[in-house]
Amino acid sequence: MKCMYCGCTDSKVIDSRSTDDGSSIRRRRECTECGRRFTTYETIETTPILVVKAGGTREVFDENKIKNGIIKSCEKRPVPMYKIDKLVDDIKKQIYNSLDQEVTSKQIGEMVMNGLKEIDEVAYVRFASVYRSFKDVSSFMKELEKLIKKN
């Protein structure tokens, strides 16, 4: 770390502690050349993940969109909020751990459906009906039959 007073690139860390929100580390440093002290902050560098939509457009990944869709599909169902939050966190981890800078909306939709299938089957069917754009009752019934066969 370069000293802001003399420009020396050698310093020693005197004290380290995490910030109140835990998102960064505050380091108190002392320059080995001039002896003056200064503070630096260390944060995790994140690269934005882009979502490739069905039409080919791209937008920045927003976990709130996923959460809102899940909440709508779980409306009036006995699904506690902590399960929804956990599903959103799991999907977010999957996306960031893939190390890809782009993810398709189809991949995200499949992750949501897989998670909802485990949490609540009615919420799963609700989400699938919007996500898969069922055109008629027969396509809706096919999805229900798949679900019944797996149980």
ROKOLNU-385819 format. One record per residue (C-alpha): residue number from 1; x, y, z; residue in three letters. Coordinates in Angstrom, 1 decimal, padded with zeros to 4 digits. Example, Ala and Ser with C-alpha at 12.3 -4.5 7.8 and 13.67 -1.06 7.14 Angstrom:
2
[1 [012.3 -004.5 007.8] "ALA"]
[2 [013.7 -001.1 007.1] "SER"]
This chain:
151
[1 [000.0 000.0 000.0] "MET"]
[2 [001.4 003.4 -001.0] "LYS"]
[3 [001.9 006.0 001.8] "CYS"]
[4 [-000.3 009.0 001.1] "MET"]
[5 [002.3 011.3 002.6] "TYR"]
[6 [005.7 010.3 001.2] "CYS"]
[7 [004.8 007.8 -001.5] "GLY"]
[8 [006.7 004.9 000.0] "CYS"]
[9 [005.2 001.5 -000.9] "THR"]
[10 [006.2 -000.2 002.3] "ASP"]
[11 [004.0 -000.1 005.3] "SER"]
[12 [003.0 -002.3 008.2] "LYS"]
[13 [-000.4 -003.0 009.6] "VAL"]
[14 [-000.9 -001.8 013.1] "ILE"]
[15 [-004.6 -002.7 013.6] "ASP"]
[16 [-007.3 -004.5 011.6] "SER"]
[17 [-011.0 -004.7 012.3] "ARG"]
[18 [-014.1 -005.3 010.3] "SER"]
[19 [-016.6 -002.4 009.6] "THR"]
[20 [-020.0 -002.3 011.3] "ASP"]
[21 [-021.8 -004.0 008.4] "ASP"]
[22 [-019.0 -006.6 007.9] "GLY"]
[23 [-018.6 -005.8 004.3] "SER"]
[24 [-015.0 -004.5 004.5] "SER"]
[25 [-012.0 -004.5 006.7] "ILE"]
[26 [-010.5 -001.3 008.1] "ARG"]
[27 [-006.7 -001.4 008.5] "ARG"]
[28 [-004.6 001.1 010.3] "ARG"]
[29 [-001.2 001.3 008.7] "ARG"]
[30 [002.2 002.9 009.5] "GLU"]
[31 [004.6 003.9 006.8] "CYS"]
[32 [008.1 002.3 007.4] "THR"]
[33 [009.8 005.4 005.8] "GLU"]
[34 [008.2 008.5 007.3] "CYS"]
[35 [006.4 006.8 010.3] "GLY"]
[36 [003.1 008.5 009.6] "ARG"]
[37 [-000.1 006.6 010.0] "ARG"]
[38 [-003.1 006.2 007.6] "PHE"]
[39 [-006.2 004.1 007.2] "THR"]
[40 [-007.1 001.8 004.3] "THR"]
[41 [-010.3 -000.2 003.7] "TYR"]
[42 [-010.3 -003.6 002.0] "GLU"]
[43 [-013.5 -004.8 000.3] "THR"]
[44 [-014.4 -007.7 -001.9] "ILE"]
[45 [-014.3 -006.9 -005.6] "GLU"]
[46 [-017.3 -008.1 -007.4] "THR"]
[47 [-017.9 -008.2 -011.1] "THR"]
[48 [-021.5 -007.6 -012.2] "PRO"]
[49 [-023.4 -010.6 -013.5] "ILE"]
[50 [-025.5 -010.0 -016.5] "LEU"]
[51 [-028.8 -011.8 -017.2] "VAL"]
[52 [-029.4 -012.6 -020.8] "VAL"]
[53 [-033.1 -012.4 -021.5] "LYS"]
[54 [-035.1 -014.5 -023.9] "ALA"]
[55 [-035.0 -011.7 -026.5] "GLY"]
[56 [-031.2 -011.4 -026.3] "GLY"]
[57 [-031.2 -008.2 -024.2] "THR"]
[58 [-028.9 -008.1 -021.2] "ARG"]
[59 [-029.5 -006.5 -017.8] "GLU"]
[60 [-027.7 -006.5 -014.4] "VAL"]
[61 [-028.6 -009.4 -012.1] "PHE"]
[62 [-031.1 -008.3 -009.5] "ASP"]
[63 [-031.9 -010.8 -006.7] "GLU"]
[64 [-034.9 -008.7 -005.7] "ASN"]
[65 [-036.6 -009.7 -009.0] "LYS"]
[66 [-036.2 -013.3 -008.1] "ILE"]
[67 [-037.4 -012.7 -004.5] "LYS"]
[68 [-040.5 -010.8 -005.7] "ASN"]
[69 [-041.4 -013.6 -008.2] "GLY"]
[70 [-041.1 -016.2 -005.5] "ILE"]
[71 [-043.1 -014.2 -003.0] "ILE"]
[72 [-045.9 -013.8 -005.6] "LYS"]
[73 [-046.0 -017.6 -006.3] "SER"]
[74 [-046.1 -018.3 -002.5] "CYS"]
[75 [-048.9 -015.8 -001.8] "GLU"]
[76 [-051.5 -017.2 000.6] "LYS"]
[77 [-049.4 -020.3 001.1] "ARG"]
[78 [-047.9 -021.5 004.4] "PRO"]
[79 [-044.3 -020.7 003.3] "VAL"]
[80 [-042.3 -018.8 005.9] "PRO"]
[81 [-040.1 -015.9 004.7] "MET"]
[82 [-036.9 -017.5 005.9] "TYR"]
[83 [-037.4 -020.3 003.4] "LYS"]
[84 [-037.9 -017.7 000.6] "ILE"]
[85 [-034.8 -015.9 001.7] "ASP"]
[86 [-032.8 -019.1 001.8] "LYS"]
[87 [-033.9 -020.0 -001.7] "LEU"]
[88 [-032.9 -016.6 -003.0] "VAL"]
[89 [-029.5 -016.9 -001.3] "ASP"]
[90 [-029.0 -020.4 -002.7] "ASP"]
[91 [-029.8 -019.2 -006.2] "ILE"]
[92 [-027.5 -016.2 -005.8] "LYS"]
[93 [-024.6 -018.4 -004.6] "LYS"]
[94 [-025.1 -020.8 -007.5] "GLN"]
[95 [-025.0 -017.9 -009.9] "ILE"]
[96 [-021.9 -016.3 -008.4] "TYR"]
[97 [-020.1 -019.6 -007.8] "ASN"]
[98 [-020.5 -020.5 -011.5] "SER"]
[99 [-017.9 -017.8 -012.2] "LEU"]
[100 [-019.7 -017.0 -015.4] "ASP"]
[101 [-020.3 -013.3 -016.1] "GLN"]
[102 [-023.6 -014.0 -017.8] "GLU"]
[103 [-026.5 -016.2 -016.9] "VAL"]
[104 [-029.7 -016.8 -018.9] "THR"]
[105 [-033.1 -016.0 -017.5] "SER"]
[106 [-034.0 -019.5 -018.4] "LYS"]
[107 [-031.3 -020.9 -016.1] "GLN"]
[108 [-032.5 -018.7 -013.3] "ILE"]
[109 [-036.1 -019.8 -013.9] "GLY"]
[110 [-035.1 -023.4 -013.7] "GLU"]
[111 [-033.2 -022.8 -010.4] "MET"]
[112 [-036.3 -021.1 -008.9] "VAL"]
[113 [-038.6 -023.9 -010.0] "MET"]
[114 [-036.3 -026.6 -008.6] "ASN"]
[115 [-036.2 -024.8 -005.3] "GLY"]
[116 [-040.0 -024.1 -005.2] "LEU"]
[117 [-040.6 -027.8 -005.9] "LYS"]
[118 [-038.9 -028.6 -002.6] "GLU"]
[119 [-040.6 -025.9 -000.6] "ILE"]
[120 [-044.3 -025.9 -001.8] "ASP"]
[121 [-045.8 -027.7 -004.8] "GLU"]
[122 [-048.6 -025.2 -005.3] "VAL"]
[123 [-046.1 -022.3 -005.4] "ALA"]
[124 [-044.1 -024.4 -007.9] "TYR"]
[125 [-047.1 -024.8 -010.2] "VAL"]
[126 [-048.0 -021.1 -009.9] "ARG"]
[127 [-044.4 -020.1 -010.8] "PHE"]
[128 [-044.3 -022.7 -013.6] "ALA"]
[129 [-047.6 -021.5 -015.1] "SER"]
[130 [-046.2 -018.0 -015.6] "VAL"]
[131 [-042.6 -019.0 -016.4] "TYR"]
[132 [-043.5 -021.6 -018.9] "ARG"]
[133 [-046.4 -019.5 -020.3] "SER"]
[134 [-049.0 -022.3 -020.3] "PHE"]
[135 [-051.3 -021.6 -023.3] "LYS"]
[136 [-054.1 -023.9 -022.3] "ASP"]
[137 [-055.3 -026.3 -019.6] "VAL"]
[138 [-053.7 -029.4 -021.3] "SER"]
[139 [-050.2 -028.0 -021.0] "SER"]
[140 [-051.0 -027.1 -017.4] "PHE"]
[141 [-052.2 -030.6 -016.7] "MET"]
[142 [-049.1 -032.1 -018.3] "LYS"]
[143 [-047.0 -030.2 -015.7] "GLU"]
[144 [-049.2 -031.4 -012.9] "LEU"]
[145 [-048.9 -035.0 -014.1] "GLU"]
[146 [-045.1 -034.7 -014.1] "LYS"]
[147 [-045.3 -033.5 -010.5] "LEU"]
[148 [-047.6 -036.3 -009.5] "ILE"]
[149 [-045.4 -039.0 -011.1] "LYS"]
[150 [-042.4 -037.8 -009.2] "LYS"]
[151 [-044.2 -038.2 -005.9] "ASN"]
